[in-house]
Each structure stands twice: as C-alpha cells, then as structure tokens.
C-alpha cells in the first residue's frame, strides 16, 4: 500500500493570469453544486495589477464577511490603481470569504466555515476550506507583503489600529512592524491571539511573509473616518514596500501592546451589557470596566467585570446583550513603540 500523501489540485480556477502585464479584473471560480444551481460556482472577485519586476502585495478584505473597511478600500483601489503607478504586482481580493460577505455574516452561510480558522485549508474539504487551501498553496507563495483587513464585525468594536505579531524570526518581525508603522493608523498594536491555530495570519507568517492586519472599529458597519484610514493605510503599505512611488503619508500613531492573555476579559454570565468605560478610556488594574445585569427578574445585583492590568480600553463587546464566554473587553498597554 502506498502511504505517500497525494496533494490534490485546487478546484478553484482563476480567470486572471498572475504573470500578465497590465490590469485584470476577474474571479476565483469555485464550483459549488447546490439545489438552485447544479453546476454553479462561487465567483470571488479579484484584481491583478502588474508592471514589470518588483515585489508582490496581496491585499485582502472580508476574511470575515461582516467587516467592511477592507472591502471598501480594496474595491476602490481595484477601480483606481493604474499600471503606471506601480512597480511590481498587486493582487487585490476585496472579499475573501465571498459567501459570508454577500450574507453580511462572520462565517459562511454555506458551511458555517470561519475562514480565518480554516487555514491551511483542504482541497477536498468544504467551500471555506477550499478557499483557504487556494490562498495557502497558490496566492500566498506569490506574495512578499500581505495586508489583511479586519474590524470587529457585528459583535466587537475596536480602537482603529494596524497590527502585527511577535515572531521567532526577529528580522521578519521588524519588517512586519515597519509595515504597521507605515500603515499609520491612529493606533498601532503589538498583538496576541487567543488561539492562532488555523489563522491566515499564522499561515502567512510561517511562510516568512511580511504580514499586517487591522482592527478598524466594528459594530457590523463602517464610518467615513475608518474608510479613510483604510484607504490611506493600504497606499502607505504599498509605498513602504516600494510598489507605489513616494513616501507613506504619515499620521500620528499611539503604539499599544497586548503583553499577555490578561488583556482579555470574558463574560462570566449572560445578561444585559453595561459598559463602564468607553473605547480609549484609561483603566487601572482592578477597576470595573463593565457590568452584566441579570435579565430574568428584577432585584438582582449585576456581575462586575474588572481589568486585570493598567492600560487603555482597546476593544469592547458591541451588542446590548452578552453571553457567557463572549469577549467583553480588551485592555492594551501604552508603549513608546516597537
């Protein structure tokens, strides 16, 4: 019996040629047979702009479908970027998890897949795993710089920040944080994850890529301010990479750190969420940052949630009701930089 692992080709077919010069608008076509379309496909929009030799930037949004700064900035960039404005190649995928984006949901309505927990993916898995597999084996290897836009979706709200992670390779880590600085969001974060397994971030970083992500507000919507931060930030990253000419358009940024899991506060009971601190407020260790009120009857005291460290409120639960285990808040510490 042959124990050799056979790697299946991806079922995803690009309608663009990644090596062709000029501008192309097309799709990543993923077959999806369903009740209303026996030989149907998921058509993920993609734009490729290429001009000679140079670095490649892979720009992605809607990894989660209810986060909108990335799609707004990237659909706009795909429409306006000119071949003569770049040196190298820019690959733009405004809505990675296109089924989730069309549904306005965090996860795919097809298979409930969370794309950012599905990497490296499987070519013989469900639609979400197949998308992850295509990015892992076909798109990420082309890239030198990867920018993946996120915000809080329907359930979280954030201070608007660009972020990178602490990495074992300190040269790679420095390159990532240099790109964060170039993005020039109002805040810049040294970020940790609750669980990094299955993330696009982790897959890109393990390949040695320069990887930048964001959290640009949330609540399942977008503002003029966060749209402008995203549009300016993506051009700044392209300039810093040498793909677009000129220096990044620098704005003042406050550097933040997430030094440990103590940054995260999780709800310990269901109920009515009452914030005691707003985003950007300073908090002290032991200080109340939110209350959760029981809603089954009157007369019961709320559960008080407190900060575990001194810092700034960088994220908070967004809806008015909360469930046990939901992320209630994130407290980050202020630093002088990376």
N, C-alpha and C positions, 0 to 999 in steps of 0.2 A: 504493500500500500504506500502510495506516495504521500509523505507528510508535508511536502513543500506547500507553502501558502501561495495561493494564486490570487493576484490582485486583479479585480475586475475593472474594466474601463468604466469611466463615469457615464451614466446615462444622460448627463447634461451636455447639450450641444450649443456652443456659442455661434451666433450669426455674425460675429465680427472676427477679423483677423488681427491678432495682437501684434503682429510684426509689420503691418501695413502702415505706411506713412499717411498723415492727414487725420481727419476727424471721421469717426464712425459712430453711428447710433444704432443699436441693435438690441438683442436679447440673449439671455442664457435660457435655452428652452429645455425644460424638464418634463418629460412625459408624465402625465397623470390621468389615468383612466378612472372614470367616475360615472355616476348614474346619468348625468346630463351631457356627457361628452366621452364616448367610449375610447376614442383615440385623441383625447385632449392633452393639453400641455399647460404648465405654469410658465409664463413668459416674464422673466426677471429683466427689467431694463438695465442696459449697460452702455456706457460711452467710453471709447478709447480715443485718446489724442496722442499722436506720436510725431516727433520731429527730430530725426537724426539720433545720434548716440547720446546717452546720458542716463541718469538714474530713473527708476520707475517708482511712482507713487500709486498705491492702492487706497482709494478713498471710499468708505462705506458708511451707510446710514441704515436705520430701521433694522438693525440686528434684532431689536425688539420693535414690534410693529406699532406701538403707541407712543413712540418718541420721535419728535418731528423736526428738531433743529437740523439734524443731518440731512434728511430728505429735502428740506427747503434749500439749504446751502448747496447741496450737490446737484439737484435738478437745475438750479440756477447756474452753477458752474458749468455743467454739461452744455447748457444753452449758449453761454457767453465766452467760454475759453476758446481762443484762437490758436491755430497750429503755430503761427509765427511767434506767439508769446511764450512758447516753452522750448526747452532743450531736454530731450529725453522722452518719457512716456507717462501719461496719466490715465489710470483706469478708474472709472467712476461707476460705482454701483449704489445708487441712492437708496435702494430698499432691498437689502439682502434677503430678509425673510418676507418676500413679497406677499404671500398669502396672509400673513399676520398684519402687514401694512395695510392691505386692502380692507381687512376686517377691523382695523383700529384696535388690535389686541396685542398683548405682550407675546403670546405664543401663537403657533399656527392653528387656525381653525380646522385644518385637515387632520392632523395627527397629534395636536396639543404639544408639539415639539417646541422647546425653548432653544432656539438656535445657538444662543451663547452658552449653553450647557451641553451641546451636541458634538463638539469637536473632539477628535479629528474627523468624525463622521464615518459613514459607511456607504459604499456604492450600491449595496443591496439592502439598505435599510428603508425607513420611511422617507417621505419627501424632505423633512427637515434634515435628517442625517445625510441625504444625498446632496443637499445644498452645502452642508458643512464639508463633506468629502471633496466636492469640486473646488471649494476655496482652498482646502488644505493641499490638494495634490496638483492643482492647475494654476490658481491665481497667486497664492502666497509665494510660491517659488519665483515668480516673475518680479516680485516687489523688493525694493530697497527700504522704502518708508511706507508704513501703514498707519492710516488715521481712521479710527472707528468712532463715529459719533454716538453718544448716548445722552439721555436725560432720565428723569425719574419716572416717566410713564404716568399711568393713572394713579399709582399708589404712593409715590415718593416725590418730594420736592428738594432741590439742592441749591446751594450757592453755585453760581456758574463757574465751573473750573475745568481746566485741562489737567490730565494726569498721566503718570507713568508709574511703574512698579520698581521696587528694589529687585535687582537681578544679580545672579552669581558673577556674571561677566561685567566687571565694573566699567570697561570701555563701552560696552553696549548700553549699560545703564546710563552713562553720561550722555551718550548720543540721544537716548530717549528723552532725558530731561532737558537737553539743549533744544529739542524739538518742542517740548512742552513750553519752555520759556519763549520760543519763537511764536507759538500759537497766541500768546499774550492775552489770555482770558483774565477777567478780574481777579480770579484766584487760580493758583497752580498747586496741585496736590501730589504728594508722595503717598501712593495709595496701597492699601492692602485689601485683600478679598476675603470674604467669609469662607469661600471654598473655590479655589481656582481651577479645579478639575473640570475639563470639558469646555473651557472658555476659548474663544477666538484669540483673546489676548495671549493666553498661555501657549497656544499652538504657534502663533507668530513669533513670540519671544524665544521659544525653544528652537526655532529656525534661525535665530540670530538677527531678526529684523528690528529696525527702529520702529517702535510701536508707541502710538499716542492715542489716548482715549479721552472722552469728556463726560461730564455730567452737567448739562446746561438747563438748570431749573427742572420743571416737571409738571405734574398735575394733569398729564394727558393733553397738553396744549402747548402753545408757543407764543412768545411775545415779540414785539418789534426789537426789543433790546437783545434777546437771546438769538434771534435770527441774524442780527448784525454781528454779534460776537462770533457766530459760526462762520459766516461768510468771510469776515476779516481773518479769522483764525486759519481757515483752510488755505487761503492765499499766502498767509505768513509761513505756514509749514512748507508749501511749495517753493517759496523764495528761499527759506533757510536750507532746503535740500539742493538748491541750485537749479531747479527745474524751471522756475519763473524768475526773470531778472529782477534785480532790485533788492533792497534790504527789507526785512519784515517791518510792518507798521506797528511799532512798539507802543503798548499801553501799560500803565502801572499795574502790577500784579502783586497780590499778597500770597506768599508761599505758606502752604499748610502741610501738616504731616499727620498720618494715621499710625502712631507708633506701635499699637498693639490692638488686640481684639477688645480691649477695654473701651475703645472708641464707640463700639456698637451698643445700643440699648434696645432690648427686645421686650415687647409687651408680654406681661405675665398673666394677663387676664383679658377676657373680652369686654367690650363696652364702648362708651362714648369718649372719644379722644378730645382732651382739652390741653392744648399747648400752653405752657407757662413761659417758654422762651421762643422767640422768633428766629428765623434764619439770620445769621450774622451777629446775634447776641453773644456776649461773652458769658461763660458759665464757669462755676467753680466746682471742684470735686465735692460731692455730697449735696449739691444744690438740686432742688426739684426742677425738672425740665418739662414734665408733662404729668397730667393726671388722667386716669381712666375710670370713668364713672360707671357703676353697675346700672343696667337699664331694665332689670326685671321687676323692680319695685322701688318706691321712694324710701328715704330714710337711711340708706347705706352709704358709708364713707367711701370716697374714691381711693383707688390704689395709686400711690405716688411713685413715680419713676425718677431716679436721681442720676446725675452724671458721676462717672467713675474717675474722671480726671478733669483738670483745668483745661479750658480751651474755648473754642468758638463753635456754635451750633452750625454744622455744615450741611446737615440733611435732616428731614423730618417726615414722618408719616403724613400723607395728604388727605385722605378721606376722613369724614367726621366720625365714622365707626372704625373700630380696630379689633383684631382677633389675636388671641394668644399666639405668640411666636412671630407676629409681624415685627419688622424693623420699625421701631418707634422713633429713633433719632440716631444721628452720628455726631460725635463731638471730635473735632480735629484740633491739633495744637498749632499755634502760630510759630513760624520759623523765619530765619533770615534768608533762606534759600536752600538749594540742594547742596 
